[in-house]
Amino acid sequence: MSALNSTILSPIASEDNQLITGAVGAAAILAITAIYYAISPKDKDHGFPKLRGIQLYHAWNFFHRRYDFLQSGFAWNLGKSFSFNVLHHNIIALTGEDARQAFFSNPHLNFDQGYKILMGAAPDISDVDMATDETGGGVAPFNKRLNKLLNKARLQSVLPTLLQDIIGKADKWGNDGKNGRIDPFTEIYDLVFLMTARLTTCHDLTKNEADLKKIGDLYLTLQTSATPTSLLLPWFPSPARKTGKGATTELYIMLYTYVEARRQAEPTSDAIDVLIAEGETTQGITGFVMGVLFAGIINTGIISCWMLTDLAVHPEWKEKCKNEIRDLLSRHLGDSLSSATLCEKLGAIPISAWEDELPIIDACIRESQRIYITGVTLRRNLREDMKFGAHVVKRGDFLAYALGDVHLNPEYYPEPHKFDPGRWLRPDPVPNAIYPFIGWGVGRHPCTGMKTAKLEMKLILAMFLMRYEYDLVDKDGKFPDSLPVPNRNDIHQVHVT
């Protein structure tokens, strides 16, 4: 088998334009904050304990050191929920089981507003002058379109192509003069992006490497332009705001052009063609594709990278996963495709088997999710005031819940930072708690694309394990003295520190 060494390289440095944008908007932020605190009360009636200190400093930490900032706030308030301000917005940081249940189940808490104002990075259709009201559509139409594209029959038909995508990328890694050495936090992300585009766009786009790279770069631009100034002061013409609006417009035009081209071409089974056949407008399809490409890459890319890394550190689990794939092939194919290629064999496995017959790999995926999906989820109360235990969440308040509050809770998961997929294979793997695992969303916002995301991860892992031998190495080609550590303050991608 080929040798493929997986190298974790140094993290990409923080974008300088965030600092520049912050400097440009600092005067406006300071002025607004000073006026606000001169005329407003320190605490809201019946509110959560207000974090002491300069609120502007807390706001800066919330955007630049989000995970660590919340942990320090919980330590200050003896492990209880607290509040702080970001300009005129009241933010409530939640912890504990009761708060977790209310956060994910209360119908009054709005998902979109929480992320749009305090997270950003997703393309905002309102930034595109040529877009119409029908371009968006909300969560329900988005999920309806997604379900049309990700049914089992269509996934089965595209399965061989997805496997060929993996081989095509991996063969380039092994023949680029670098002795098969890659940074998974770049290469695997690019692979997941290609696979997501394969499932949700058209062949014309996925075969155009230059356009696909350009689209990926535009999404990266949207992430780096989601600065505090551009999010909190959208009316202020900051460089980041202009850059983000320009990237959104360029992204929209590129995808719109592909949709229009498919409308004039011979119909195929590609995703865009399926939506055209359903009577969808070009604007509606373009808006959907913009959203699904963004949603499809984030967590799937994170977990794929870290799972491959963890298995390289734990060869006993890597071998168990490899044996499970061998057993899957033997169980479903036997000797019927003895002369077929690995791609042909894996492509012949039923989708139902990929979903239901790989408990060890499922456990590895789940464990990587538990360890690395620890970021902060957001909501906003857009309705009337509501009770949260002994406190009140006012209309307009934002709520923040760090998934690490449950995923890294030693009461639920002993040695929470240890990679131990075996904990999910025991008779009672899930702790006796409300929403003890939130890797795929819970309550009112479960992940519609969960099965497809898991399929992508399993296909990548199966090709890696059955086609290559790979190891974790440092820049000198040796097993690293210190293992990679996730940067939990990276609010968009959990890269290594």
N, C-alpha and C positions, 0 to 999 in steps of 0.2 A: 504494500500500500504506500501511497505517497506520504511524505512527511510534511506536516503543516504546523509550524511553530506559531503560537498565539502570543503576541507581545503587547503588554500594556504600556503605552507610551506616556509621556508627560502630558498633563491636562492642558487644554488650550487656555491661554491666559485670558483674564477678564477683558471684555471689550472696552477699549479706551473711550469709545463714543458714549458709553454710559456716563463716564465721568464728565465728559464735555457737556453732554445734555444736562446733567445735574447742575453743572456750574451755570449754564445759561438760564435754567429755570429757578435757581436757588433764590434769587431776589424776589421773584413772584411768590414762591412758596413761603418764604419768611414773612413777607408782608401780609399775606392772607392769614397765615397762622397767628401772627401777632394781633391782628384785628379780631380774629375769632376768639382768642383767649382773653382778650380785653373785655369782651361783651358777653361771654357765655359762662355758665356755671361749670364748676370743676367736675361734678358728677351728675349723672342723670338720676331722677327719682327711682328708687328701688333697683338701681343698677348694680352691676357686678363691681367688685373692688377695683378701683382705678390704679393702674401701675404708677408708682411714684416716679418723679423725675421729670425731665424735659420731654414733652410729648413729641416734639419734632425729632429728637434723638431716637425715640422709640420707633417712629415712623421710618426713619432711615434704616434702622436695624431690621425692621419687618420686611423691607424690600431687599436688603443686601445679605442678611444673615437670618433668614426667616425661621428655619428649624431651631437653631441655637437660641435665637431670641425668645421663642415661645417656651423652650425648656427652662431658660433662666427666669422667665416670668412665673412659671409654675413653681419653681423653687422658691421665689420670693413670696408667693402666696400659699406656701405650705402644701403644694400639690393640688390646689383648687383653681377653678376658673377665674379669670380676671379680664379687665378691659383696658383699652388704651385708645388714643386718637391718631388717626391719619388725616391731617387737616381737619375738616369739619365732620369727618366720618367717625362714628363710634364702632370700634372693632372689639368683639368679645371672643377671647380665646378659651375654648372649651376643653375639658378633660373629664374622664370618668364614664362609667357605663350608662347612667341615666342621660347625661348630656349627649353621648354618642347615639343613643336610641332616638332622642328628640331631633337631633341634627339630621339624621338620615331618613326620618319617617314623617316629619311634620310637613303637611302640604303647603303651609304658608311661606316656607323658605324657598327662595328662588335660586336656582342653580346658575343660570346664565349671568345674572347681574353680579353675583359674587366673583366670578372669574373675569368678567369683562373689565371691571374697575380695579381689581386688586391683583390680577395675574397677567392678563393680556396674552400676546403671542399668537392667538388664533386670528385668522383673517376676518376683518370686520367689513361686511358687504356695504355698509353705509359709507365707507370711504371711497367707493367706486361710483363716480358720477353717472356712468352709463347703466348701472344696475337698477332694476325695478323692484317694487315691493314684493313681487312674486319670487325673487331670487332666494330669499331665506326660507321661511316656512316653519321654523321652530323644530322642537324635538320630535314630535309625533310624525310629521311628514318625513323627517330625516330617517327615523327608524323604519318607516314603511318602505322607503326606497332601499335601505340597506338590506332589509329582509328579502326583497325581490332578488337582490344580487348574490346573496350568500346562502341560498338554499343548498341542500345536499347534492341535488342533481347537477347544479352548475359548478359547485366546488369539485365534484368528481371529474367533470369534463376538463377543468382547467388544471387539475392536479399534476399531470405530466409536464405541463408548461412551467408551473412553479418550480418543480424539481430541476428542470433544465436551466431556469434562472439561477438557481443556487450553484449548479455545476459551472455555468458560464462565468459567474463572479469568482468562484473559488479557483478555477483554473488560471485566471488572470493573477490571482494572489500568488500562486505557485510558480509563475513564469515571468515575474517582473524584475528579476535580478536581485531580489532581496531574500532568496533562499526560503520562500514561503512564509515570511514573517509579516504579520499584520497587526494593526491596532484594531481590536474588535469594536471599540467605541467609535470608530469611523466606518470601517468596512461593513460590519454587521448592520449598523444603522442604515447604510446605503442599500444593503440587500433587502432589509425589511421594507424600505421605502419603495424599491422596485416591485416587490411582491404585492404590496398594498395597491400600487398603481395598476399592476396587472389585473387585480381583482375588481377594481372600481373605475377604470378609465377605458383605454383601448390599445390595441396592438400598435397603432400608428405612433402613439406617444412612447410606449415602453421600448420600442426599437430605436427611438431617437435619443441616444445617450446624452447628447448635448442639451436638448430641451429638458430631459429629465433631471440632469444636474442643475440646470438653471432654475427649475422649479424648486428643487431641494434647497438651493442657495437662497431663494426668495423666502422660504419658510424660516431659514436661519436668520435672515435679515429681520423678519417679523419678531423673532424671539429677542434679538439684541436691541431692537427699537422699542421694546416694551419696558421703558424706563419709568420711574416714579413720576417724572414730569409729564410724559406723554399720556400716562394713564389717568393721573389725578387732575391734570389741567389740559384736557383734550382740545380746548379752544386756543391754547397758547401755541404759537407757531415755532415750537422747538425743532431743532434738527432731527431728533428722533421721531417726532410726530410726522414731519414731512417725509422722512425716510420710510416709515411704516406705511403711510398712505400710498406712497409711490410703489412700494413692493406689493401691496394688496392690489392696486390697479393693474400692475404689470402681470401679476399672477392671474387675475381675472381675465385679462385680454388673451393671454396664452391659452388658457383652458377653454375659453369661449370659442377661440379659433378652431381648436380641435373638435369641439362639439359640432360646430357648423360644418366642418369638413366631413364628419361622419354622417351628418344629415343628408349630404349630397352623394354619399358613396353607397356601394352595395351593402346591404345589411349583413351583419355577422352576429356571433353570440357574445361579442364584447359588451362590457357593462354599459357604456354610453349608448350603444345601439339598442340594448334592452330597454333603457329608459326612454329613448326616442320612440320605440315601438309602443310604449305605454302611453304615448301622447304628451310626454313632459316637454316643457319649453326649453329652449337653449339657456335662458337665464336661470331657470330652476335647476337644470342639470349642472351648470357651471358652479352655482352656489353650493350644491350638494357635494360635488367633487372637491371643491376647496376645503370644505369642512371635514370630509371623510379622510382625505390624505393627511390632514393635521392630526385628527383623532387616532388614525390607524398606526402612526409611527411612534408616538410617545412611549407608552408603557410597553408595547410589544418589543420595541427596540431596546429599551432598558433591560427588560428581563432576559431577552435573548443574549445580550452581551454578558450580563452577570452570571447567567446559568452556565454558559460555556466556560467562563473563568472559574467558577466554583467547582465544576467537574474536573477541570485541570488540576485544581488543588487537592481534590478528593478522588483519586483514581479508583477507589473501590466503588464509588457510586457511578463513575464513568463506565466501568466495566459492567455494572448491573444494568445500566441503560442500554449498553450495546447488546447484551444478551437478550434483553427484552425485545429489541428490534429484530434480532435473529429469530426469536420465537414467533414473533408476529408474521414474519415472512414464511416460516416453515408451516405455521398453522393455516395460512390462507392460500399459499401457493404450492407447497410441497415441491415436487420435481416438475411441475407443469411449465415453468418458465426457466428451466435450468440454464439455458443458453442466452437468456435475456440479460440486458444491462441492468445495473443496480437501479438506474432511473426508471426503467420499464417495470421492474419488480415492485418498487415502492409505489409507482403510479397505479398499479393494479390493485393495491390494498383498498378495500371499501372505506369510505369516509367514516362510517359508523365504527369501524375497527380502530381508526386513528383516534376517534373521540372516546371510545369506551374500553379499549383493551391494552392500555399502557399505564397501569397504575404507578409504576416506579417513576416514569418520566413525568406523569402528572404531579407526583409528590415533589420532584425536583423543581418543577415550574412553580408550584405553590410555595415552596420554601424560599426560592429566590424572590418571589413577590413579597413574601412576609418580611424578609430582611431589608429589601431595597425600596419597596413602595411604602415610604414613610413620610411623604411630603404632606403639605397642608392643603386640605380641601376647604372650599369656601361656599357660603350661602349668604343671602340677604333677605331680611324680613320686609316684604313689600305690602303687607296687610296690617291688620290692627296689632296693638301691643299684645304680647303673649307671655304667659308664665313659664319660666324655666326653673323648676324647683322653688327656692325661696326668692328668686330674682325675677326681673321683668326684662324681656327683650323688646325694645321700642321699635316702632315702625321706622324703617330706614337703617336699622342697625345691621352690621355685618357680623357673621359668625365664622370662626376659623377652627378647624379641628385637624390636628396632626395625626396621620394614620399610625405614626410610630407610637402613639399613646396606647394602642392596642397591639400592634404587630410586634413591638419590642417590649411588651409588658412581661416581666419575669414571673408574675403570678399566673399568666396564661401559658407562657412559653419559657420553661427553664433554659438557662443559658441562651438568651434571646438572640445574641449576635452569632451564635454557632450555626453553621450550615449543617442541618440534620434532617434530611428528607424523611428519615425513618419515623419522625414524630407524626407524620401524616399517614403512616401505614399501620399504626397501632389500632387496637379495637375501638378506642374512644379518642380519636385524634383532635377533635375540636373541643376547646375548653367550654365549660358550662358557663357561658356568658352571652349577653346580647351582642350580636354582630362581632364575634371574635376574630373574623377574617374579612377584610374589605378589599382584597386584591382586585376583584371584578365589580366593585360597586355593590351596594345593598340598598334596601328600602325602596325609595321612590326612583332611584337612578341606577339600576343595574346596567352593566355593559352589554349593549345589544350585539356587539361583535366579538364577544368572549370566545365562542367556539372557533371562529375563524382565526383569531389571534393565537389561540393555543395550537391550532393546526399549523400555522406558519412557524411557530417555535419548534414544534415536533419535527417538521420537515427539515428545518435547518439542522437540528440536532442529529436527526437520523443520517443525513448526508455526511455530516462531519464525522460521526462515529464509525460509519460503515465504509467510508471512502478514504479517510485519512487517519494518521496518528498525529495528534497535536499535543503540545505542552505549553505551559506558561513560562515565559522567559522574560528577563529584563533586557535593557538595551545592549548588553554584552552577550546575549544569547544563553545566559545561565538562569537557573531557577532563582527568582528574586529573594533577597534576604528578608524583605518585608513585603507582605501581601497587599494587594490593592485595597484601598479604603474608600467607601463612597463619600462623595461630597453631598451631604444631605441638605445643604443650603442652596444647591442648584435647583431652582424652582421649575425648570423645564426638562432637564436631562440630568440624571444622577450619574455623572461621570466620576472618575477617580479623583481623589484630592491630589 
